[in-house]
Amino acid sequence: MKSNDPIEVTVETVAKDGCAYTADGKHAVFGALPGEKVIAVPVARKRKRLYLRSTEVVTSSSHRVTPLCKAASFCGGCSFQHASHAYQLALKQAQVQQTFDQIVPGEWMEPIFAPPYGYRTKARLGVKYVDKKGRVLVGFREKMKPYITDIETCPILVDPVSNLIEPLIELISGLSQPKTIPQIEVACGDNDVALIFRHLAAMSEDDLQKLQSFGHEQSVQMFLQPEGLDSTHKIFPQDNTDVLHYELPDYGLVFQFSPQDFTQVNLPVNRLMVAKAIELLDIDPTDQVFDAFCGIGNFSLAISRFARKVTGAEQSASSIARARENARLNGVENVSFFVEDLQSEMAESNSLKGVNKVLLDPPRSGAEAMVKRLAGSDVSRVVYVSCNPETLARDIAILENQGFELQSAGIIDMFPHTTHVESIALLVR
């Protein structure tokens, strides 16, 4: 038997890495579900474990569905297109519950979710001219491989971008140096799209004209990035703005952001998440709310519609500048923003003075330093939005030691079909 010959395996469990595992843990299969018997081909071997890709289902799980994407079993952009959305939600909730271990909320909230396809507004697409194929590929990288997945569309991307993959392949193929473009950054608002082309060689005037014509034909903003992030510049349309837009219509808010600003990937879920956070904060017109890790003001400006005063803080100076501009554009006057490293133990600001409620939405490393600062504050209610169940559990334990009680927690399905888990929790003292 050759090392790359297909084999038959039966898997019993599924892990947070998206693989289904055999009982002995020696085989991990992409594209399989617990209880299934599948035919699978080897992909890689790591730490005495063989990773495989399912190619045929012999015995099928009741949770199995047909993926919309033909590349779902080997494309690194997804892990669970072969599982029903309801099963995906159950898996993610079970992962959070397992991570929490001895931490038990008074209530597990219903999952926050929206339609699971056509949601992704931000992505980094790899680009590669493949000599053996004699053509350019544009897409996500394959699972555990350096290769670009050969696709024509991508059902998890918002439709305008999914439909651009083939035109992008044609565009880059027609450039004088297609091998010098390694990736395209995608950013979208509600009704606009921006593409940032990373390129490793100077663009000829002819190539520049082709890119600009593409932007005109497809109605997308076009940017070039010849070096670091600071080198990014717009080439179409040739105007004085580089912003996109999304709305929170329930609060009469429109947000401007640049393609390189941090924004939530799933705009429909973002609207539901903001609404749930405001519901959990239970805001009174006398409340002063602190929005920690506020970004461009996504939560802050919505909260300001109900609170007496909102203060937002964030380490990124560019995000704070954008938040202030969004407040100005929306006519919001009861909110202020400042730059601060909230993850630093040395932070000495008076940001919590007079504050009685806090919204936390930190990066994956969590908010350990920030939650420790709540010990001596008058804060009585904390809503914590997290993209990492492990650091969320750690920080909840700290808050519980300060007298907070975990009243409720639940998952937010910000990234359907992937292993990424977003959570939300309410703590009160």
Steps between C-alpha positions, in 0.01 A plus 500: 500500500639840402513786752247704300252218432144555632400312813172425678462644850222537758507821703349545845555859613539847351745752644527879503758481219222387263627142465314181584715248691517124520466336842878459537567860392746389232289618208346844453261547210389823333141490374372226732258491795486279812363151430584510131698244305683673212754439229774760542832592338809605700579870512781527755662323794576695815607374842429138411147588392377456144278778365263401221236651274167324461423410139208257544248446779425134564281548809348846534416706808147639533664842536668484159394739223634559150751788492430786261869513409665218308830581673357492855689185604843642419469881494634666814227764496247263662488197728132407539306553178420128510316545835154649549499851639308383807771241569772765457329719759474205739870420454602857576279522807640170626853633451426810708334291772798264508744792518304660785524171693392590856369843399124469455280795401153545641373463144634388163368746244372398159775521234525821298515418131395605150495319161826302484601572139600818320600671823874563493591864431873474573751249370859453390501318168818332386615545140731262317604442141527120477740390228360146483150633443620787284267745670433717803309380808324733744354372828574370848785260566433128525480331839853423629644580155667810349295473180224738396163327466378482143154661518273710278276642774490491880160468671613636839614832349239769442361458150673799337840357598417135432403599147830686454728197528489402134528863378798545735667191357452640150627844606819376667568255217503796262757701698862513387629346827224284650750310717577815702152524661482264802171608658192720486343644815122531478286739704129572450235724645127467453517604136865556414810289440872576525787285371860550615757342266831411664767515230870425511610689187424844359181523296533600135275774369317242289438277804387797704249588229366142500448511876321833479280375218413194708397724788278701266341194337435320830415812705761425767764711670853399400811538718866408461735395780860487372660465846366525858151602607594868489578471129136420414351754261186529293514489120126488421288699517744788520321697770591627843335228705596144585198410713232232489171507690274276705185580696340416830151598383329429834698790647508730196878464471733489199864403553789596279810279500808453289576159345775454761292591806380217721129432447282197565507249215130412509287815477157335556631323812669820612161675505352221712805500730481875564129470578563212745781693673272800549223275631738338751644834614144601595588867452333774701510868389718574805761234418863571416639219285862418418560321167836328535679406176249720315651487149326744266204542737288203392349451848566847644281700266207259531529502881505882494141500377391383848767600754582838652865470406722249319879486503694280258865401516726311264876460442479578127524874440362462147192316633441772759527768231244308294270460803510874566423570135208256504361670811526836322338372180209352696453806719574307821613735775482292820797277413874556527794289388863476606807290421617261770661157522232328706704180518779671689528444876643853516190674366419787734216684330186614681285335234283319759425808709123534523447192279242244613485270195770358271506340155809290425592381149873417517730317257573130543740564788204617707459781752683376811654835596174682434281268707745524790449877496127448561566378856513848650239654272128569533424283197200277565437350155743360240420370153797310358521419128782254429665334202687249721313276748821426693584860587130570562489220758818632663362854525160384628680319784675826591171689497329237714777540759408872506139422586351489152252227413483346154130539422500388137726395214464381142663470163503739204541330163711772341685253273267220381665185362829580679650398834492859628279547807370837618326528838311751714457504877321713760643548849328695779588591858 
